Amino acid sequence: MSIVLYGCPMSSATPVACALAELGLPHERVLIDIRSGAQRHPDYLALNPNGKVPTLTVDGTPMFEALAIQLWLGETYGVERGLWPAAGSAERLQALSWCTWAYVSYGSVLNRLHRASFGDPALISPVHAEAARTELDGLLALLDQRLALRPWMLGASYSLADLLVGSVIGYSLHLGAPVSEHPHVQSWLSRVQARPAMQVDAG
């Protein structure tokens, strides 16, 4: 199977590159220079109509959206490597739930924080930024409660769920999310980020 990752450094493609490294999957990399507008080139838009990174092609068939790509990698390659729970297991249901939580529930509030803090000057609002941080604090408390009972997202062993959720939480730390207020989250995140595969970027 031929796998090609289209991405660029320090982008949403980075967690996908980390997942490919964690799984040990051979693949090709294609750099999409988003600063020069390469993501809007017709050839790239034919693969990803959103005009964003990442895109993954599998034997020439494209996938886009980082969450979809990472879930597919887990289900296709992670089970046999012990990095993703088997279909039909309780752990699989939890993996799908928490990974979606990271990108949707947590991610939507994180986007509000980004817009209120670093976005269009007309939209910057300390009041809205603080409201988003407060909501993130509540969500981080939920994650902290879970990690107080187990060392990794799904139990005793590291999985791609840790990589995926950890990538989102790690990014949020740089935007000012109150991760340091939640000791179990902070300790877990340090262990996730210390893995060799997490040092990979999508360049």
Stockholm file with secondary structure:
# STOCKHOLM 1.0

chainA/1-203         MSIVLYGCPMSSATPVACALAELGLPHERVLIDIRSGAQRHPDYLALNPNGKVPTLTVDGTPMFEALAIQLWLGETYGVERGLWPAAGSAERLQALSWCTWAYVSYGSVLNRLHRASFGDPALISPVHAEAARTELDGLLALLDQRLALRPWMLGASYSLADLLVGSVIGYSLHLGAPVSEHPHVQSWLSRVQARPAMQVDAG
#=GR chainA/1-203 SS CCEEEEECSSSTTHHHHHHHHHHTCCCEEEECCTTTTGGGSHHHHTTCTTCCSCEEEETTEEEECHHHHHHHHIIIIITTTTSSCCTTSHHHHHHHHHHHIIIIIIHHHHHHHHHHHHSCGGGCCHHHHHHHHHHHHHHHHHHHHHHTSCSBTTBSSCCHHHHHHHHHHHHHHHTTCCGGGCHHHHHHHHHHHTSGGGGCCCC
#=GC SS_cons         CCEEEEECSSSTTHHHHHHHHHHTCCCEEEECCTTTTGGGSHHHHTTCTTCCSCEEEETTEEEECHHHHHHHHIIIIITTTTSSCCTTSHHHHHHHHHHHIIIIIIHHHHHHHHHHHHSCGGGCCHHHHHHHHHHHHHHHHHHHHHHTSCSBTTBSSCCHHHHHHHHHHHHHHHTTCCGGGCHHHHHHHHHHHTSGGGGCCCC
//
